[in-house]
Amino acid sequence: MENKTYSVLIIDDHPLITEAYKTAFNYYSKHNESVLFSIQTAQDCDHALELINEFHSKNKSLDIVFLDIKLPPSKDGKILSGEDLGLKINKLLPGTKIIVSTTFNDNYRVHSIFKSINPDGFLVKNDLTPGELIETIDTILNDPPYYSKTVIKLLRKQVANDFLLDNIDRKILYELSIGTRMKELPDILPLSIAGIEKRKRHLKFVFNVESTDDRELLLIAKKKGFI
């Protein structure tokens, strides 16, 4: 049987997790001799974006990405998390299989990631065992998708208020969380003050926030993993 080499990108800011993924790929390769992996890693949004752009510009295929959602934002503030990287990968490298891995196990957050990225694999890190990682790789290569048990449980729960925060909603939350003032937001976002206020009211409704100041909104958004 002819050898097949898959290109892999692991995007995670925890070296131990990255090593666990690498170990799982090596183990899989050892027990499936015709399957090889060429692995690159990135620990932040900037480096990951550099590699994604390189794959795109050189017209190289990227087969599998392990994508952590909670990453520090890029230096220019345009890529706020792994979710934005996932959107970028879908746009530039549509053939790439994305496996989202996250510590978030909040219903809203998981559903939101499903709707925005529609990943081929979805893992909650607390579920992970070496055996599960091997199973993930095998399923992604042969018969995706693969969802870890917490994700399956959350998917089965009916979400009473199923919604999706778009990039501008997340950008508003991010800017407010780093102390940007409302009057400065129209310079950063393609919206008027009135448009931003309207979105903020919607966000407060969605997160069930009654307080008029932004602190409670930001606290809940952070807790649910949107900042």
Rosetta silent file (secondary structure, phi, psi, omega in degrees, C-alpha in Angstrom):
SEQUENCE: MENKTYSVLIIDDHPLITEAYKTAFNYYSKHNESVLFSIQTAQDCDHALELINEFHSKNKSLDIVFLDIKLPPSKDGKILSGEDLGLKINKLLPGTKIIVSTTFNDNYRVHSIFKSINPDGFLVKNDLTPGELIETIDTILNDPPYYSKTVIKLLRKQVANDFLLDNIDRKILYELSIGTRMKELPDILPLSIAGIEKRKRHLKFVFNVESTDDRELLLIAKKKGFI
SCORE:     score description
SCORE:     0.000 S_00000001
   1 L     0.000  135.976 -176.742    0.000    0.000    0.000 S_00000001
   2 L   -71.610  140.663  178.294    1.310    3.417   -0.967 S_00000001
   3 L   -70.250  143.128  176.400    2.354    5.768    1.820 S_00000001
   4 E  -125.617  124.219  178.324    0.207    8.856    2.323 S_00000001
   5 E  -102.892  123.750  177.973    1.596   11.878    4.153 S_00000001
   6 E   -99.687  134.371  175.727   -0.927   14.212    5.763 S_00000001
   7 E   -87.678  134.339 -174.269    0.060   17.782    6.610 S_00000001
   8 E  -128.702  138.846  172.316   -1.008   18.764   10.117 S_00000001
   9 E  -123.883  123.931  177.461   -1.050   22.085   11.949 S_00000001
  10 E  -105.230  117.529 -179.717   -1.482   22.109   15.740 S_00000001
  11 E  -112.891  103.750 -177.658   -2.554   25.511   17.076 S_00000001
  12 L  -158.919  138.784 -177.928   -2.467   25.544   20.874 S_00000001
  13 L   -93.126    9.071  176.097   -0.731   27.726   23.460 S_00000001
  14 L  -109.891  109.229 -177.085   -0.200   24.855   25.915 S_00000001
  15 H   -54.827  -35.866 -178.960    3.015   22.910   25.118 S_00000001
  16 H   -64.960  -39.789  178.950    1.798   19.824   27.037 S_00000001
  17 H   -66.341  -44.889  179.234   -1.374   19.600   24.921 S_00000001
  18 H   -56.919  -44.335  179.359    0.644   20.078   21.737 S_00000001
  19 H   -63.893  -38.039  179.017    2.954   17.235   22.779 S_00000001
  20 H   -62.262  -41.502  178.097   -0.051   14.992   23.551 S_00000001
  21 H   -64.018  -45.246 -179.177   -1.378   15.575   20.011 S_00000001
  22 H   -60.292  -43.729  179.579    2.037   14.868   18.480 S_00000001
  23 H   -59.932  -42.436 -179.531    2.356   11.667   20.500 S_00000001
  24 H   -63.790  -41.871  178.463   -1.078   10.535   19.296 S_00000001
  25 H   -64.014  -42.865  179.564   -0.132   11.186   15.631 S_00000001
  26 H   -63.878  -40.949  179.179    3.158    9.301   16.046 S_00000001
  27 H   -62.736  -45.133 -177.784    1.392    6.369   17.711 S_00000001
  28 H   -62.149  -42.476 -178.798   -1.198    6.256   14.930 S_00000001
  29 H   -63.678  -40.319 -179.063    1.515    6.347   12.265 S_00000001
  30 H   -63.038  -35.591 -177.067    3.443    3.555   13.977 S_00000001
  31 H   -95.583   -3.639  175.026    0.367    1.304   13.959 S_00000001
  32 L  -134.433   84.357 -165.560   -0.744    2.299   10.437 S_00000001
  33 L   -61.311  -22.671 -178.766    2.460    2.119    8.457 S_00000001
  34 L   -84.063   -4.257 -177.779    1.104    3.595    5.224 S_00000001
  35 E  -107.973  122.578  178.544    0.002    6.785    7.051 S_00000001
  36 E  -122.242  156.486  179.483    2.559    9.493    7.776 S_00000001
  37 E  -128.934  135.691  172.436    2.153   12.976    9.221 S_00000001
  38 E  -107.987  110.111 -167.758    4.088   16.165    8.593 S_00000001
  39 E  -109.035  130.590  169.973    3.400   18.274   11.693 S_00000001
  40 E  -120.176  155.873 -179.231    3.823   22.007   12.306 S_00000001
  41 E  -130.416  153.548  173.892    2.830   23.867   15.449 S_00000001
  42 E  -141.715  139.778 -176.177    1.822   27.416   16.380 S_00000001
  43 L  -105.828   -4.612  178.983    1.306   28.792   19.874 S_00000001
  44 L  -149.268  170.135 -175.564   -0.479   32.059   19.047 S_00000001
  45 H   -61.982  -40.133 -176.403   -2.781   33.672   16.492 S_00000001
  46 H   -63.263  -48.270 -179.041   -0.020   35.600   14.703 S_00000001
  47 H   -66.084  -40.057  179.459    2.200   32.583   14.030 S_00000001
  48 H   -61.330  -43.892 -178.779   -0.809   30.445   13.099 S_00000001
  49 H   -63.530  -39.605  177.037   -2.020   33.074   10.631 S_00000001
  50 H   -57.004  -47.631 -178.653    1.451   33.267    9.088 S_00000001
  51 H   -67.591  -40.716  179.268    1.436   29.494    8.479 S_00000001
  52 H   -61.741  -45.750  179.247   -2.160   29.481    7.153 S_00000001
  53 H   -62.716  -36.161  179.360   -1.315   32.287    4.694 S_00000001
  54 H   -65.732  -45.300  176.681    1.803   30.408    3.628 S_00000001
  55 H   -57.204  -43.029 -176.987   -0.181   27.227    2.868 S_00000001
  56 H   -67.729  -49.185 -174.906   -2.635   29.347    0.892 S_00000001
  57 H   -68.879  -31.088  179.610   -0.114   31.420   -1.070 S_00000001
  58 L   -90.823    2.822  178.269    2.039   28.408   -1.959 S_00000001
  59 L    58.361   34.692  178.257   -1.063   26.423   -2.877 S_00000001
  60 L   -93.532  143.898  179.925   -0.051   23.646   -0.466 S_00000001
  61 L   -85.365  139.651  174.471   -2.767   21.478    1.005 S_00000001
  62 L  -113.102  115.066 -171.747   -3.255   21.490    4.762 S_00000001
  63 L   -81.915  -46.685 -173.454   -5.084   18.299    5.701 S_00000001
  64 E  -135.701  135.537  172.484   -5.768   18.564    9.430 S_00000001
  65 E  -124.152  126.778  167.008   -5.785   21.407   11.951 S_00000001
  66 E   -92.309  118.822 -170.109   -6.106   20.940   15.711 S_00000001
  67 E  -121.694  114.140  173.419   -7.472   24.321   16.770 S_00000001
  68 E   -78.576  138.231 -178.794   -7.602   25.644   20.316 S_00000001
  69 L   -82.795  -40.533 -174.774  -10.331   28.279   20.668 S_00000001
  70 L   -88.417   89.652  179.267   -8.927   30.198   23.626 S_00000001
  71 L  -122.485  152.702  175.681   -5.811   31.856   22.212 S_00000001
  72 L   -63.524  142.408 -178.777   -4.358   35.302   22.889 S_00000001
  73 L   -61.500  159.612  176.960   -5.547   37.800   20.202 S_00000001
  74 L   -68.542  160.068 -175.192   -3.245   38.782   17.339 S_00000001
  75 L   -60.787  -32.654 -179.404   -1.111   41.895   17.881 S_00000001
  76 L   -85.864   -0.044  176.790   -3.254   43.951   15.488 S_00000001
  77 L    74.510    8.916 -178.418   -6.472   42.860   17.284 S_00000001
  78 L   -85.806  -30.508  178.083   -8.011   41.492   14.067 S_00000001
  79 L  -109.225  109.240 -170.577   -7.888   37.826   15.082 S_00000001
  80 L   -91.065  -19.100 -176.418   -9.449   37.590   18.530 S_00000001
  81 L  -168.308 -178.650  175.949   -9.382   33.837   19.118 S_00000001
  82 H   -61.881  -26.516  179.920   -9.131   30.421   17.537 S_00000001
  83 H   -61.580  -43.224  177.909  -12.673   30.926   16.255 S_00000001
  84 H   -64.601  -36.977  176.812  -11.470   33.715   13.939 S_00000001
  85 H   -63.756  -39.793  178.726   -8.600   31.489   12.789 S_00000001
  86 H   -60.332  -42.336  178.290  -11.133   28.758   12.005 S_00000001
  87 H   -62.658  -39.658  179.464  -13.129   31.180    9.831 S_00000001
  88 H   -63.834  -44.801 -179.642   -9.883   32.147    8.056 S_00000001
  89 H   -62.588  -45.384  179.296   -8.991   28.479    7.417 S_00000001
  90 H   -57.860  -36.360 -177.015  -12.489   27.780    6.047 S_00000001
  91 H   -77.039  -47.768 -173.390  -12.111   30.723    3.675 S_00000001
  92 H   -86.355  -32.332 -175.173   -8.516   30.212    2.496 S_00000001
  93 L  -131.268   67.024 -171.651   -8.171   26.428    2.799 S_00000001
  94 L   -61.383  -18.110  179.486  -11.683   24.992    2.418 S_00000001
  95 L   -83.271   -5.328 -176.081  -10.417   21.407    2.047 S_00000001
  96 L   -76.301  135.768  175.518   -8.831   21.415    5.517 S_00000001
  97 E   -89.095  123.052 -178.042  -10.403   19.295    8.244 S_00000001
  98 E  -103.542  128.110  172.591  -10.652   21.332   11.453 S_00000001
  99 E  -111.122  110.440  178.299  -10.716   19.691   14.875 S_00000001
 100 E   -81.691  133.123  172.781  -11.714   22.246   17.485 S_00000001
 101 E  -129.360  133.038 -173.381  -10.431   21.568   20.969 S_00000001
 102 E  -151.041  159.966  174.018  -11.499   23.753   23.844 S_00000001
 103 L   -89.540  -12.914 -178.938  -11.973   23.922   27.594 S_00000001
 104 L   -67.739  132.365  172.991  -15.376   25.563   27.054 S_00000001
 105 L  -132.121   35.067  178.820  -18.278   23.281   27.783 S_00000001
 106 L   -91.771  134.265 -176.270  -20.956   25.927   27.734 S_00000001
 107 H   -51.118  -50.684 -177.332  -23.988   25.207   25.596 S_00000001
 108 H   -61.053  -45.722 -174.948  -24.091   28.582   23.867 S_00000001
 109 H   -63.883  -44.673 -179.588  -20.377   28.643   23.126 S_00000001
 110 H   -62.124  -45.201  179.477  -20.326   25.136   21.659 S_00000001
 111 H   -63.988  -39.197 -179.639  -23.357   25.850   19.464 S_00000001
 112 H   -62.784  -42.042  179.205  -21.885   29.143   18.342 S_00000001
 113 H   -66.291  -38.726  177.269  -18.634   27.445   17.260 S_00000001
 114 H   -59.586  -44.695 -175.846  -20.612   24.791   15.414 S_00000001
 115 H   -71.545  -36.084 -176.018  -22.536   27.408   13.495 S_00000001
 116 H   -82.268  -45.254 -174.638  -19.546   29.590   12.658 S_00000001
 117 H  -100.079  -30.296 -174.615  -16.813   27.021   11.895 S_00000001
 118 L    50.094   62.084 -172.966  -18.758   23.768   11.422 S_00000001
 119 L   -71.809  158.496  177.403  -15.703   21.695   12.452 S_00000001
 120 L   -81.410  -19.620  176.724  -15.013   18.079   11.419 S_00000001
 121 E  -143.770  147.782  179.808  -14.065   17.269   14.999 S_00000001
 122 E  -143.067  115.772 -176.884  -14.964   18.877   18.317 S_00000001
 123 E  -120.765  134.535  167.876  -13.209   17.962   21.550 S_00000001
 124 E   -95.332  124.975 -169.360  -13.678   19.286   25.059 S_00000001
 125 H   -56.826  -32.905 -179.001  -10.216   19.034   26.622 S_00000001
 126 H   -64.271  -21.172  179.629  -11.488   17.612   29.926 S_00000001
 127 H   -81.046  -16.175 -164.553  -12.741   14.549   27.997 S_00000001
 128 L   -71.006  134.250  171.112   -9.396   13.841   26.387 S_00000001
 129 L  -133.381  161.847  177.748   -7.490   10.617   26.940 S_00000001
 130 H   -54.584  -40.997  179.905   -4.708    9.168   24.751 S_00000001
 131 H   -61.890  -39.616 -179.178   -7.213    6.590   23.440 S_00000001
 132 H   -67.221  -36.799  178.216   -9.708    9.287   22.522 S_00000001
 133 H   -64.025  -42.679  177.818   -7.070   11.229   20.582 S_00000001
 134 H   -60.831  -44.319 -179.800   -6.179    8.135   18.547 S_00000001
 135 H   -62.953  -39.852  177.944   -9.879    7.569   17.866 S_00000001
 136 H   -58.618  -50.001 -177.765  -10.269   11.206   16.816 S_00000001
 137 H   -60.650  -45.615 -178.921   -7.418   10.949   14.290 S_00000001
 138 H   -60.739  -45.385 -178.828   -8.742    7.671   12.888 S_00000001
 139 H   -66.569  -42.089 -179.233  -12.295    9.020   12.506 S_00000001
 140 H   -62.816  -37.561  179.957  -11.154   12.312   10.954 S_00000001
 141 H   -73.470  -35.401 -170.110   -9.077   10.424    8.363 S_00000001
 142 H  -109.246  -36.439 -174.955  -11.695    7.820    7.532 S_00000001
 143 L  -157.794   66.677 -178.095  -15.211    8.864    8.484 S_00000001
 144 L   -66.770  161.146   10.861  -15.612   12.318   10.043 S_00000001
 145 L   -94.226  170.879  173.456  -17.022   13.941   12.137 S_00000001
 146 E  -128.526  124.745  177.858  -15.763   13.077   15.621 S_00000001
 147 E  -123.050  135.178  178.026  -17.288   14.684   18.746 S_00000001
 148 L   -75.179  167.691 -166.840  -16.186   14.016   22.307 S_00000001
 149 H   -63.012  -36.904  179.118  -18.802   12.934   24.853 S_00000001
 150 H   -63.906  -39.433  179.962  -19.416   16.362   26.449 S_00000001
 151 H   -63.692  -43.591  179.647  -19.995   17.852   22.991 S_00000001
 152 H   -61.169  -42.494  178.651  -22.504   15.118   22.125 S_00000001
 153 H   -60.113  -45.340 -178.615  -24.347   15.786   25.407 S_00000001
 154 H   -65.751  -37.260  179.975  -24.488   19.504   24.699 S_00000001
 155 H   -66.300  -31.308 -178.355  -25.684   18.928   21.145 S_00000001
 156 H   -75.701  -25.186  178.447  -28.499   16.767   22.433 S_00000001
 157 L   -70.728  133.313  175.200  -29.683   19.483   24.796 S_00000001
 158 L   -75.103  127.949  177.445  -32.184   21.752   23.168 S_00000001
 159 L   -90.249  117.884 -175.721  -30.891   25.283   23.321 S_00000001
 160 L   -64.192  -36.631 -176.274  -33.830   27.470   24.203 S_00000001
 161 L  -123.272   76.732 -173.970  -32.194   30.579   22.832 S_00000001
 162 L   -78.182  117.505 -177.018  -30.081   29.421   19.917 S_00000001
 163 L  -144.189  165.866  178.861  -28.062   32.321   18.614 S_00000001
 164 L  -129.817  126.270  173.009  -24.862   33.173   16.897 S_00000001
 165 L   -85.757  127.526  178.709  -22.651   36.106   17.769 S_00000001
 166 L   -86.212 -178.571 -174.346  -21.054   37.430   14.630 S_00000001
 167 H   -61.200  -36.863 -178.539  -17.592   38.887   14.305 S_00000001
 168 H   -69.755  -39.946  175.732  -18.770   42.454   15.018 S_00000001
 169 H   -57.398  -45.315 -177.389  -20.554   41.371   18.230 S_00000001
 170 H   -68.980  -34.100  178.787  -17.379   39.661   19.408 S_00000001
 171 H   -67.020  -41.211  177.465  -15.282   42.665   18.380 S_00000001
 172 H   -59.372  -48.947 -179.809  -17.561   44.989   20.425 S_00000001
 173 H   -59.739  -43.258 -179.309  -17.183   42.724   23.472 S_00000001
 174 H   -62.408  -49.109 -177.491  -13.420   42.509   22.969 S_00000001
 175 H   -61.804  -43.193  178.579  -12.948   46.284   22.593 S_00000001
 176 H   -63.641  -36.126 -177.455  -15.086   47.012   25.660 S_00000001
 177 H   -69.914  -24.739  179.180  -13.154   44.382   27.636 S_00000001
 178 L   -96.914    7.846  172.644   -9.811   46.083   26.893 S_00000001
 179 L    94.943    7.867  176.584  -11.189   49.466   27.939 S_00000001
 180 L   -65.475  136.514 -178.303  -12.014   51.058   24.578 S_00000001
 181 L   -85.483  152.896 -177.425  -14.620   53.783   25.112 S_00000001
 182 H   -52.138  -43.963 -174.841  -17.953   53.783   23.273 S_00000001
 183 H   -67.251  -17.640  178.792  -17.193   57.037   21.441 S_00000001
 184 H   -86.826  -16.962 -173.402  -13.996   55.464   20.021 S_00000001
 185 H   -62.736  -38.569  178.895  -15.774   52.381   18.627 S_00000001
 186 H   -60.744  -20.520  176.596  -17.080   53.946   15.353 S_00000001
 187 H   -76.735  -21.102 -174.856  -13.402   54.530   14.397 S_00000001
 188 H  -101.996  -33.711 -174.426  -12.720   50.812   14.827 S_00000001
 189 L  -115.355  152.519 -178.926  -15.989   49.234   13.649 S_00000001
 190 L   -80.610   46.673 -177.649  -18.122   49.871   10.545 S_00000001
 191 L  -137.975  154.173  173.638  -21.042   51.053   12.703 S_00000001
 192 L   -80.774  168.981  175.762  -22.427   54.304   14.112 S_00000001
 193 H   -55.690  -43.652 -179.506  -22.773   54.849   17.867 S_00000001
 194 H   -61.480  -41.253  178.893  -26.521   54.115   17.493 S_00000001
 195 H   -64.218  -38.816 -179.906  -25.746   50.856   15.646 S_00000001
 196 H   -68.937  -42.899  178.395  -23.276   49.821   18.338 S_00000001
 197 H   -59.607  -40.268 -179.238  -25.780   50.663   21.120 S_00000001
 198 H   -62.866  -44.750  179.296  -28.427   48.548   19.355 S_00000001
 199 H   -64.072  -38.977 -179.289  -26.062   45.568   19.187 S_00000001
 200 H   -64.027  -38.863  177.470  -25.105   46.063   22.816 S_00000001
 201 H   -63.396  -41.109  178.539  -28.786   45.978   23.822 S_00000001
 202 H   -62.697  -43.218  179.908  -29.195   42.752   21.842 S_00000001
 203 H   -61.099  -41.343  179.538  -26.134   41.241   23.561 S_00000001
 204 H   -65.308  -37.249  177.501  -27.570   42.150   26.972 S_00000001
 205 H   -64.157  -47.595 -177.694  -30.867   40.531   25.989 S_00000001
 206 H   -60.774  -41.968 -177.281  -29.103   37.385   24.749 S_00000001
 207 L   -90.684    5.056  177.713  -26.984   37.070   27.894 S_00000001
 208 L    57.951   49.649 -179.162  -29.931   38.014   30.122 S_00000001
 209 L  -105.726  125.427 -179.256  -28.169   41.051   31.596 S_00000001
 210 L   -99.383  -20.660 -176.231  -30.367   43.671   33.257 S_00000001
 211 L   -63.883  144.998 -178.901  -27.658   46.019   34.499 S_00000001
 212 L   -81.687  -27.002  178.084  -27.202   49.252   32.538 S_00000001
 213 L   -83.058  170.373 -170.429  -23.412   49.336   32.841 S_00000001
 214 L   -87.420  -10.671 -171.867  -21.221   47.004   30.782 S_00000001
 215 H   -59.610  -44.139 -178.037  -19.411   45.181   33.590 S_00000001
 216 H   -66.010  -41.089  177.855  -22.015   42.442   34.049 S_00000001
 217 H   -57.747  -46.798 -177.970  -22.279   41.925   30.282 S_00000001
 218 H   -67.318  -36.850  178.908  -18.497   41.532   30.012 S_00000001
 219 H   -62.650  -46.149 -178.381  -18.357   39.195   33.020 S_00000001
 220 H   -69.181  -41.372  179.318  -21.003   36.866   31.545 S_00000001
 221 H   -61.328  -36.989  179.344  -19.514   37.038   28.033 S_00000001
 222 H   -69.151  -44.067 -179.622  -16.137   36.110   29.520 S_00000001
 223 H   -60.007  -38.097 -179.191  -17.625   33.268   31.548 S_00000001
 224 L   -84.338   -0.149  172.369  -19.284   31.878   28.409 S_00000001
 225 L    86.586   18.004  179.903  -15.993   32.117   26.527 S_00000001
 226 L   -89.848  -10.763  176.046  -16.796   34.917   24.067 S_00000001
 227 L  -121.187    0.000    0.000  -13.913   37.123   25.252 S_00000001
